[in-house]
């Protein structure tokens, strides 16, 4: 839920895959429709990249 993360860290240097999930809330009712997009995006992401999924 940290919307400032991309501006606070040098993500490329960490070698991590970071995904920002944009949803109305962090409740399952709002996250469940995003599951397929989350899985597909994670599978396609190289280390050190940040991507956003959702609204």
Predicted model as a PDB file, atoms N, CA, C, CB and O in Angstrom, pLDDT in the B-factor column:
MODEL        1                                                                  
ATOM      1  N   UNK A   1       0.817  -1.187   0.000  1.00 52.00           N  
ATOM      2  CA  UNK A   1       0.000   0.000   0.000  1.00 52.00           C  
ATOM      3  C   UNK A   1       0.867   1.258   0.000  1.00 52.00           C  
ATOM      4  CB  UNK A   1      -0.933  -0.006   1.199  1.00 52.00           C  
ATOM      5  O   UNK A   1       0.342   2.365   0.120  1.00 52.00           O  
ATOM      6  N   UNK A   2       2.177   1.106  -0.132  1.00 57.00           N  
ATOM      7  CA  UNK A   2       3.099   2.238  -0.118  1.00 57.00           C  
ATOM      8  C   UNK A   2       3.238   2.805  -1.526  1.00 57.00           C  
ATOM      9  CB  UNK A   2       4.483   1.817   0.439  1.00 57.00           C  
ATOM     10  O   UNK A   2       3.965   2.246  -2.347  1.00 57.00           O  
ATOM     11  N   UNK A   3       2.562   3.889  -1.811  1.00 61.00           N  
ATOM     12  CA  UNK A   3       2.578   4.460  -3.162  1.00 61.00           C  
ATOM     13  C   UNK A   3       3.853   5.235  -3.466  1.00 61.00           C  
ATOM     14  CB  UNK A   3       1.387   5.367  -3.349  1.00 61.00           C  
ATOM     15  O   UNK A   3       4.104   5.575  -4.622  1.00 61.00           O  
ATOM     16  N   UNK A   4       4.658   5.519  -2.456  1.00 66.00           N  
ATOM     17  CA  UNK A   4       5.891   6.266  -2.669  1.00 66.00           C  
ATOM     18  C   UNK A   4       7.108   5.390  -2.875  1.00 66.00           C  
ATOM     19  CB  UNK A   4       6.131   7.167  -1.520  1.00 66.00           C  
ATOM     20  O   UNK A   4       8.202   5.911  -3.089  1.00 66.00           O  
ATOM     21  N   UNK A   5       6.956   4.073  -2.819  1.00 61.00           N  
ATOM     22  CA  UNK A   5       8.083   3.158  -2.912  1.00 61.00           C  
ATOM     23  C   UNK A   5       8.992   3.412  -4.118  1.00 61.00           C  
ATOM     24  CB  UNK A   5       7.574   1.757  -2.964  1.00 61.00           C  
ATOM     25  O   UNK A   5      10.212   3.432  -3.952  1.00 61.00           O  
ATOM     26  N   UNK A   6       8.453   3.605  -5.314  1.00 59.00           N  
ATOM     27  CA  UNK A   6       9.347   3.803  -6.465  1.00 59.00           C  
ATOM     28  C   UNK A   6      10.237   5.030  -6.326  1.00 59.00           C  
ATOM     29  CB  UNK A   6       8.536   3.921  -7.730  1.00 59.00           C  
ATOM     30  O   UNK A   6      11.298   5.092  -6.946  1.00 59.00           O  
ATOM     31  N   UNK A   7       9.832   5.991  -5.537  1.00 62.00           N  
ATOM     32  CA  UNK A   7      10.592   7.222  -5.397  1.00 62.00           C  
ATOM     33  C   UNK A   7      11.529   7.188  -4.192  1.00 62.00           C  
ATOM     34  CB  UNK A   7       9.651   8.398  -5.283  1.00 62.00           C  
ATOM     35  O   UNK A   7      12.339   8.098  -4.016  1.00 62.00           O  
ATOM     36  N   UNK A   8      11.429   6.151  -3.363  1.00 65.00           N  
ATOM     37  CA  UNK A   8      12.212   6.068  -2.143  1.00 65.00           C  
ATOM     38  C   UNK A   8      13.414   5.141  -2.256  1.00 65.00           C  
ATOM     39  CB  UNK A   8      11.342   5.616  -1.022  1.00 65.00           C  
ATOM     40  O   UNK A   8      14.364   5.276  -1.484  1.00 65.00           O  
ATOM     41  N   UNK A   9      13.397   4.208  -3.194  1.00 62.00           N  
ATOM     42  CA  UNK A   9      14.426   3.187  -3.277  1.00 62.00           C  
ATOM     43  C   UNK A   9      15.005   3.105  -4.679  1.00 62.00           C  
ATOM     44  CB  UNK A   9      13.868   1.838  -2.861  1.00 62.00           C  
ATOM     45  O   UNK A   9      14.324   3.421  -5.655  1.00 62.00           O  
ATOM     46  N   UNK A  10      16.261   2.682  -4.782  1.00 66.00           N  
ATOM     47  CA  UNK A  10      16.880   2.372  -6.066  1.00 66.00           C  
ATOM     48  C   UNK A  10      16.595   0.902  -6.348  1.00 66.00           C  
ATOM     49  CB  UNK A  10      18.435   2.674  -6.061  1.00 66.00           C  
ATOM     50  O   UNK A  10      17.394   0.032  -6.003  1.00 66.00           O  
ATOM     51  N   UNK A  11      15.462   0.631  -6.972  1.00 61.00           N  
ATOM     52  CA  UNK A  11      14.987  -0.733  -7.154  1.00 61.00           C  
ATOM     53  C   UNK A  11      15.896  -1.555  -8.055  1.00 61.00           C  
ATOM     54  CB  UNK A  11      13.598  -0.716  -7.720  1.00 61.00           C  
ATOM     55  O   UNK A  11      16.048  -2.758  -7.841  1.00 61.00           O  
ATOM     56  N   UNK A  12      16.494  -0.937  -9.046  1.00 64.00           N  
ATOM     57  CA  UNK A  12      17.381  -1.658  -9.949  1.00 64.00           C  
ATOM     58  C   UNK A  12      18.582  -2.242  -9.228  1.00 64.00           C  
ATOM     59  CB  UNK A  12      17.845  -0.748 -11.055  1.00 64.00           C  
ATOM     60  O   UNK A  12      19.037  -3.335  -9.564  1.00 64.00           O  
ATOM     61  N   UNK A  13      19.092  -1.535  -8.254  1.00 71.00           N  
ATOM     62  CA  UNK A  13      20.264  -2.003  -7.516  1.00 71.00           C  
ATOM     63  C   UNK A  13      19.934  -3.174  -6.599  1.00 71.00           C  
ATOM     64  CB  UNK A  13      20.854  -0.868  -6.703  1.00 71.00           C  
ATOM     65  O   UNK A  13      20.820  -3.957  -6.257  1.00 71.00           O  
ATOM     66  N   UNK A  14      18.691  -3.303  -6.203  1.00 72.00           N  
ATOM     67  CA  UNK A  14      18.308  -4.364  -5.278  1.00 72.00           C  
ATOM     68  C   UNK A  14      18.142  -5.719  -5.963  1.00 72.00           C  
ATOM     69  CB  UNK A  14      17.026  -3.992  -4.584  1.00 72.00           C  
ATOM     70  O   UNK A  14      18.270  -6.754  -5.309  1.00 72.00           O  
ATOM     71  N   UNK A  15      17.863  -5.730  -7.254  1.00 80.00           N  
ATOM     72  CA  UNK A  15      17.666  -6.981  -7.980  1.00 80.00           C  
ATOM     73  C   UNK A  15      16.365  -7.685  -7.635  1.00 80.00           C  
ATOM     74  CB  UNK A  15      18.808  -7.901  -7.711  1.00 80.00           C  
ATOM     75  O   UNK A  15      16.221  -8.884  -7.871  1.00 80.00           O  
ATOM     76  N   UNK A  16      15.429  -6.952  -7.083  1.00 82.00           N  
ATOM     77  CA  UNK A  16      14.134  -7.523  -6.707  1.00 82.00           C  
ATOM     78  C   UNK A  16      13.076  -7.182  -7.742  1.00 82.00           C  
ATOM     79  CB  UNK A  16      13.701  -7.019  -5.325  1.00 82.00           C  
ATOM     80  O   UNK A  16      13.188  -6.189  -8.461  1.00 82.00           O  
ATOM     81  N   UNK A  17      12.067  -8.005  -7.806  1.00 88.00           N  
ATOM     82  CA  UNK A  17      10.881  -7.691  -8.603  1.00 88.00           C  
ATOM     83  C   UNK A  17       9.881  -7.047  -7.649  1.00 88.00           C  
ATOM     84  CB  UNK A  17      10.276  -8.984  -9.309  1.00 88.00           C  
ATOM     85  O   UNK A  17       9.504  -7.640  -6.639  1.00 88.00           O  
ATOM     86  N   UNK A  18       9.459  -5.839  -7.976  1.00 86.00           N  
ATOM     87  CA  UNK A  18       8.517  -5.119  -7.127  1.00 86.00           C  
ATOM     88  C   UNK A  18       7.248  -4.870  -7.932  1.00 86.00           C  
ATOM     89  CB  UNK A  18       9.129  -3.774  -6.605  1.00 86.00           C  
ATOM     90  O   UNK A  18       7.302  -4.384  -9.061  1.00 86.00           O  
ATOM     91  N   UNK A  19       6.114  -5.206  -7.343  1.00 90.00           N  
ATOM     92  CA  UNK A  19       4.844  -4.976  -8.007  1.00 90.00           C  
ATOM     93  C   UNK A  19       3.960  -4.114  -7.109  1.00 90.00           C  
ATOM     94  CB  UNK A  19       4.146  -6.319  -8.350  1.00 90.00           C  
ATOM     95  O   UNK A  19       3.763  -4.408  -5.930  1.00 90.00           O  
ATOM     96  N   UNK A  20       3.443  -3.059  -7.694  1.00 89.00           N  
ATOM     97  CA  UNK A  20       2.474  -2.229  -7.002  1.00 89.00           C  
ATOM     98  C   UNK A  20       1.096  -2.663  -7.489  1.00 89.00           C  
ATOM     99  CB  UNK A  20       2.728  -0.691  -7.257  1.00 89.00           C  
ATOM    100  O   UNK A  20       0.803  -2.628  -8.684  1.00 89.00           O  
ATOM    101  N   UNK A  21       0.274  -3.064  -6.558  1.00 93.00           N  
ATOM    102  CA  UNK A  21      -1.067  -3.526  -6.889  1.00 93.00           C  
ATOM    103  C   UNK A  21      -2.036  -2.407  -6.553  1.00 93.00           C  
ATOM    104  CB  UNK A  21      -1.430  -4.841  -6.123  1.00 93.00           C  
ATOM    105  O   UNK A  21      -2.204  -2.037  -5.391  1.00 93.00           O  
ATOM    106  N   UNK A  22      -2.665  -1.879  -7.581  1.00 92.00           N  
ATOM    107  CA  UNK A  22      -3.631  -0.796  -7.413  1.00 92.00           C  
ATOM    108  C   UNK A  22      -5.028  -1.397  -7.336  1.00 92.00           C  
ATOM    109  CB  UNK A  22      -3.532   0.238  -8.580  1.00 92.00           C  
ATOM    110  O   UNK A  22      -5.526  -1.965  -8.308  1.00 92.00           O  
ATOM    111  N   UNK A  23      -5.647  -1.267  -6.184  1.00 94.00           N  
ATOM    112  CA  UNK A  23      -6.991  -1.786  -5.971  1.00 94.00           C  
ATOM    113  C   UNK A  23      -7.723  -0.835  -5.033  1.00 94.00           C  
ATOM    114  CB  UNK A  23      -6.956  -3.238  -5.391  1.00 94.00           C  
ATOM    115  O   UNK A  23      -7.104  -0.011  -4.359  1.00 94.00           O  
ATOM    116  N   UNK A  24      -9.019  -0.957  -4.996  1.00 94.00           N  
ATOM    117  CA  UNK A  24      -9.841  -0.097  -4.152  1.00 94.00           C  
ATOM    118  C   UNK A  24      -9.454  -0.236  -2.680  1.00 94.00           C  
ATOM    119  CB  UNK A  24     -11.322  -0.430  -4.340  1.00 94.00           C  
ATOM    120  O   UNK A  24      -9.483   0.740  -1.931  1.00 94.00           O  
ATOM    121  N   UNK A  25      -9.091  -1.457  -2.270  1.00 93.00           N  
ATOM    122  CA  UNK A  25      -8.629  -1.714  -0.908  1.00 93.00           C  
ATOM    123  C   UNK A  25      -7.771  -2.968  -0.932  1.00 93.00           C  
ATOM    124  CB  UNK A  25      -9.830  -1.871   0.089  1.00 93.00           C  
ATOM    125  O   UNK A  25      -7.567  -3.554  -1.996  1.00 93.00           O  
ATOM    126  N   UNK A  26      -7.267  -3.390   0.217  1.00 91.00           N  
ATOM    127  CA  UNK A  26      -6.496  -4.628   0.276  1.00 91.00           C  
ATOM    128  C   UNK A  26      -7.366  -5.808   0.711  1.00 91.00           C  
ATOM    129  CB  UNK A  26      -5.315  -4.467   1.233  1.00 91.00           C  
ATOM    130  O   UNK A  26      -6.846  -6.827   1.167  1.00 91.00           O  
ATOM    131  N   UNK A  27      -8.667  -5.676   0.573  1.00 95.00           N  
ATOM    132  CA  UNK A  27      -9.608  -6.759   0.878  1.00 95.00           C  
ATOM    133  C   UNK A  27      -9.647  -7.741  -0.299  1.00 95.00           C  
ATOM    134  CB  UNK A  27     -11.038  -6.191   1.173  1.00 95.00           C  
ATOM    135  O   UNK A  27      -9.504  -7.352  -1.458  1.00 95.00           O  
ATOM    136  N   UNK A  28      -9.843  -9.013   0.027  1.00 96.00           N  
ATOM    137  CA  UNK A  28      -9.841 -10.053  -1.009  1.00 96.00           C  
ATOM    138  C   UNK A  28     -10.857  -9.793  -2.116  1.00 96.00           C  
ATOM    139  CB  UNK A  28     -10.118 -11.400  -0.384  1.00 96.00           C  
ATOM    140  O   UNK A  28     -10.598 -10.122  -3.273  1.00 96.00           O  
ATOM    141  N   UNK A  29     -11.983  -9.222  -1.791  1.00 96.00           N  
ATOM    142  CA  UNK A  29     -13.004  -8.946  -2.805  1.00 96.00           C  
ATOM    143  C   UNK A  29     -12.467  -8.003  -3.890  1.00 96.00           C  
ATOM    144  CB  UNK A  29     -14.257  -8.336  -2.148  1.00 96.00           C  
ATOM    145  O   UNK A  29     -12.906  -8.069  -5.038  1.00 96.00           O  
ATOM    146  N   UNK A  30     -11.538  -7.143  -3.538  1.00 96.00           N  
ATOM    147  CA  UNK A  30     -10.960  -6.208  -4.496  1.00 96.00           C  
ATOM    148  C   UNK A  30      -9.689  -6.759  -5.146  1.00 96.00           C  
ATOM    149  CB  UNK A  30     -10.658  -4.889  -3.812  1.00 96.00           C  
ATOM    150  O   UNK A  30      -9.334  -6.343  -6.249  1.00 96.00           O  
ATOM    151  N   UNK A  31      -9.001  -7.687  -4.478  1.00 96.00           N  
ATOM    152  CA  UNK A  31      -7.758  -8.238  -5.008  1.00 96.00           C  
ATOM    153  C   UNK A  31      -7.969  -9.456  -5.905  1.00 96.00           C  
ATOM    154  CB  UNK A  31      -6.849  -8.608  -3.873  1.00 96.00           C  
ATOM    155  O   UNK A  31      -7.209  -9.667  -6.850  1.00 96.00           O  
ATOM    156  N   UNK A  32      -8.989 -10.253  -5.620  1.00 96.00           N  
ATOM    157  CA  UNK A  32      -9.221 -11.486  -6.370  1.00 96.00           C  
ATOM    158  C   UNK A  32      -9.318 -11.269  -7.883  1.00 96.00           C  
ATOM    159  CB  UNK A  32     -10.482 -12.141  -5.880  1.00 96.00           C  
ATOM    160  O   UNK A  32      -8.753 -12.071  -8.627  1.00 96.00           O  
ATOM    161  N   UNK A  33      -9.993 -10.245  -8.374  1.00 96.00           N  
ATOM    162  CA  UNK A  33     -10.055 -10.061  -9.833  1.00 96.00           C  
ATOM    163  C   UNK A  33      -8.690  -9.746 -10.472  1.00 96.00           C  
ATOM    164  CB  UNK A  33     -11.028  -8.942 -10.159  1.00 96.00           C  
ATOM    165  O   UNK A  33      -8.550  -9.823 -11.693  1.00 96.00           O  
ATOM    166  N   UNK A  34      -7.710  -9.401  -9.678  1.00 97.00           N  
ATOM    167  CA  UNK A  34      -6.393  -9.044 -10.205  1.00 97.00           C  
ATOM    168  C   UNK A  34      -5.402 -10.205 -10.216  1.00 97.00           C  
ATOM    169  CB  UNK A  34      -5.821  -7.918  -9.401  1.00 97.00           C  
ATOM    170  O   UNK A  34      -4.285 -10.055 -10.712  1.00 97.00           O  
ATOM    171  N   UNK A  35      -5.791 -11.351  -9.680  1.00 97.00           N  
ATOM    172  CA  UNK A  35      -4.855 -12.465  -9.516  1.00 97.00           C  
ATOM    173  C   UNK A  35      -4.210 -12.889 -10.825  1.00 97.00           C  
ATOM    174  CB  UNK A  35      -5.562 -13.645  -8.902  1.00 97.00           C  
ATOM    175  O   UNK A  35      -2.992 -13.056 -10.867  1.00 97.00           O  
ATOM    176  N   UNK A  36      -4.969 -13.067 -11.886  1.00 97.00           N  
ATOM    177  CA  UNK A  36      -4.387 -13.493 -13.172  1.00 97.00           C  
ATOM    178  C   UNK A  36      -3.373 -12.475 -13.683  1.00 97.00           C  
ATOM    179  CB  UNK A  36      -5.495 -13.699 -14.223  1.00 97.00           C  
ATOM    180  O   UNK A  36      -2.298 -12.856 -14.146  1.00 97.00           O  
ATOM    181  N   UNK A  37      -3.694 -11.208 -13.606  1.00 96.00           N  
ATOM    182  CA  UNK A  37      -2.767 -10.173 -14.061  1.00 96.00           C  
ATOM    183  C   UNK A  37      -1.506 -10.155 -13.196  1.00 96.00           C  
ATOM    184  CB  UNK A  37      -3.447  -8.793 -14.037  1.00 96.00           C  
ATOM    185  O   UNK A  37      -0.409  -9.934 -13.710  1.00 96.00           O  
ATOM    186  N   UNK A  38      -1.649 -10.383 -11.906  1.00 96.00           N  
ATOM    187  CA  UNK A  38      -0.497 -10.414 -11.006  1.00 96.00           C  
ATOM    188  C   UNK A  38       0.436 -11.561 -11.375  1.00 96.00           C  
ATOM    189  CB  UNK A  38      -0.956 -10.550  -9.542  1.00 96.00           C  
ATOM    190  O   UNK A  38       1.645 -11.361 -11.494  1.00 96.00           O  
ATOM    191  N   UNK A  39      -0.109 -12.747 -11.554  1.00 96.00           N  
ATOM    192  CA  UNK A  39       0.700 -13.921 -11.885  1.00 96.00           C  
ATOM    193  C   UNK A  39       1.403 -13.734 -13.225  1.00 96.00           C  
ATOM    194  CB  UNK A  39      -0.173 -15.185 -11.918  1.00 96.00           C  
ATOM    195  O   UNK A  39       2.594 -14.020 -13.340  1.00 96.00           O  
ATOM    196  N   UNK A  40       0.692 -13.262 -14.229  1.00 96.00           N  
ATOM    197  CA  UNK A  40       1.290 -13.059 -15.552  1.00 96.00           C  
ATOM    198  C   UNK A  40       2.377 -11.988 -15.510  1.00 96.00           C  
ATOM    199  CB  UNK A  40       0.211 -12.670 -16.570  1.00 96.00           C  
ATOM    200  O   UNK A  40       3.427 -12.141 -16.135  1.00 96.00           O  
ATOM    201  N   UNK A  41       2.133 -10.926 -14.789  1.00 96.00           N  
ATOM    202  CA  UNK A  41       3.113  -9.850 -14.698  1.00 96.00           C  
ATOM    203  C   UNK A  41       4.370 -10.321 -13.982  1.00 96.00           C  
ATOM    204  CB  UNK A  41       2.516  -8.642 -13.976  1.00 96.00           C  
ATOM    205  O   UNK A  41       5.478 -10.045 -14.441  1.00 96.00           O  
ATOM    206  N   UNK A  42       4.221 -11.021 -12.875  1.00 94.00           N  
ATOM    207  CA  UNK A  42       5.392 -11.533 -12.147  1.00 94.00           C  
ATOM    208  C   UNK A  42       6.227 -12.462 -13.015  1.00 94.00           C  
ATOM    209  CB  UNK A  42       4.954 -12.269 -10.880  1.00 94.00           C  
ATOM    210  O   UNK A  42       7.456 -12.419 -12.971  1.00 94.00           O  
ATOM    211  N   UNK A  43       5.568 -13.294 -13.797  1.00 94.00           N  
ATOM    212  CA  UNK A  43       6.287 -14.233 -14.659  1.00 94.00           C  
ATOM    213  C   UNK A  43       7.098 -13.529 -15.732  1.00 94.00           C  
ATOM    214  CB  UNK A  43       5.315 -15.190 -15.307  1.00 94.00           C  
ATOM    215  O   UNK A  43       8.118 -14.054 -16.180  1.00 94.00           O  
ATOM    216  N   UNK A  44       6.664 -12.349 -16.151  1.00 94.00           N  
ATOM    217  CA  UNK A  44       7.328 -11.624 -17.235  1.00 94.00           C  
ATOM    218  C   UNK A  44       8.359 -10.601 -16.750  1.00 94.00           C  
ATOM    219  CB  UNK A  44       6.299 -10.927 -18.072  1.00 94.00           C  
ATOM    220  O   UNK A  44       9.083 -10.025 -17.562  1.00 94.00           O  
ATOM    221  N   UNK A  45       8.431 -10.373 -15.450  1.00 94.00           N  
ATOM    222  CA  UNK A  45       9.298  -9.313 -14.920  1.00 94.00           C  
ATOM    223  C   UNK A  45      10.736  -9.778 -14.725  1.00 94.00           C  
ATOM    224  CB  UNK A  45       8.748  -8.806 -13.602  1.00 94.00           C  
ATOM    225  O   UNK A  45      10.968 -10.831 -14.131  1.00 94.00           O  
ATOM    226  N   UNK A  46      11.699  -9.011 -15.212  1.00 92.00           N  
ATOM    227  CA  UNK A  46      13.096  -9.302 -14.886  1.00 92.00           C  
ATOM    228  C   UNK A  46      13.444  -8.729 -13.506  1.00 92.00           C  
ATOM    229  CB  UNK A  46      14.044  -8.720 -15.972  1.00 92.00           C  
ATOM    230  O   UNK A  46      12.760  -7.821 -13.033  1.00 92.00           O  
ATOM    231  N   UNK A  47      14.479  -9.233 -12.862  1.00 88.00           N  
ATOM    232  CA  UNK A  47      14.914  -8.671 -11.582  1.00 88.00           C  
ATOM    233  C   UNK A  47      15.230  -7.174 -11.712  1.00 88.00           C  
ATOM    234  CB  UNK A  47      16.150  -9.430 -11.062  1.00 88.00           C  
ATOM    235  O   UNK A  47      15.739  -6.728 -12.740  1.00 88.00           O  
ATOM    236  N   UNK A  48      14.928  -6.421 -10.678  1.00 85.00           N  
ATOM    237  CA  UNK A  48      15.228  -4.998 -10.654  1.00 85.00           C  
ATOM    238  C   UNK A  48      14.154  -4.128 -11.285  1.00 85.00           C  
ATOM    239  CB  UNK A  48      16.513  -4.756 -11.343  1.00 85.00           C  
ATOM    240  O   UNK A  48      14.345  -2.924 -11.452  1.00 85.00           O  
ATOM    241  N   UNK A  49      13.036  -4.728 -11.632  1.00 88.00           N  
ATOM    242  CA  UNK A  49      11.979  -3.967 -12.303  1.00 88.00           C  
ATOM    243  C   UNK A  49      10.786  -3.737 -11.393  1.00 88.00           C  
ATOM    244  CB  UNK A  49      11.531  -4.686 -13.563  1.00 88.00           C  
ATOM    245  O   UNK A  49      10.496  -4.548 -10.513  1.00 88.00           O  
ATOM    246  N   UNK A  50      10.107  -2.640 -11.607  1.00 87.00           N  
ATOM    247  CA  UNK A  50       8.881  -2.320 -10.903  1.00 87.00           C  
ATOM    248  C   UNK A  50       7.756  -2.208 -11.931  1.00 87.00           C  
ATOM    249  CB  UNK A  50       9.031  -1.001 -10.077  1.00 87.00           C  
ATOM    250  O   UNK A  50       7.920  -1.571 -12.972  1.00 87.00           O  
ATOM    251  N   UNK A  51       6.633  -2.821 -11.639  1.00 91.00           N  
ATOM    252  CA  UNK A  51       5.460  -2.702 -12.497  1.00 91.00           C  
ATOM    253  C   UNK A  51       4.225  -2.502 -11.638  1.00 91.00           C  
ATOM    254  CB  UNK A  51       5.303  -3.947 -13.398  1.00 91.00           C  
ATOM    255  O   UNK A  51       4.210  -2.827 -10.451  1.00 91.00           O  
ATOM    256  N   UNK A  52       3.202  -1.966 -12.257  1.00 92.00           N  
ATOM    257  CA  UNK A  52       1.934  -1.742 -11.563  1.00 92.00           C  
ATOM    258  C   UNK A  52       0.859  -2.597 -12.216  1.00 92.00           C  
ATOM    259  CB  UNK A  52       1.536  -0.235 -11.586  1.00 92.00           C  
ATOM    260  O   UNK A  52       0.847  -2.789 -13.432  1.00 92.00           O  
ATOM    261  N   UNK A  53      -0.039  -3.101 -11.389  1.00 95.00           N  
ATOM    262  CA  UNK A  53      -1.180  -3.893 -11.850  1.00 95.00           C  
ATOM    263  C   UNK A  53      -2.423  -3.329 -11.196  1.00 95.00           C  
ATOM    264  CB  UNK A  53      -1.006  -5.417 -11.518  1.00 95.00           C  
ATOM    265  O   UNK A  53      -2.401  -2.972 -10.018  1.00 95.00           O  
ATOM    266  N   UNK A  54      -3.497  -3.248 -11.943  1.00 93.00           N  
ATOM    267  CA  UNK A  54      -4.760  -2.829 -11.377  1.00 93.00           C  
ATOM    268  C   UNK A  54      -5.219  -1.468 -11.854  1.00 93.00           C  
ATOM    269  CB  UNK A  54      -4.664  -2.823  -9.908  1.00 93.00           C  
ATOM    270  O   UNK A  54      -4.805  -0.974 -12.903  1.00 93.00           O  
ATOM    271  N   UNK A  55      -6.082  -0.885 -11.056  1.00 84.00           N  
ATOM    272  CA  UNK A  55      -6.754   0.371 -11.409  1.00 84.00           C  
ATOM    273  C   UNK A  55      -5.797   1.511 -11.621  1.00 84.00           C  
ATOM    274  CB  UNK A  55      -7.733   0.747 -10.348  1.00 84.00           C  
ATOM    275  O   UNK A  55      -6.223   2.626 -11.922  1.00 84.00           O  
TER     276      UNK A  55                                                      
ENDMDL                                                                          
END                                                                             
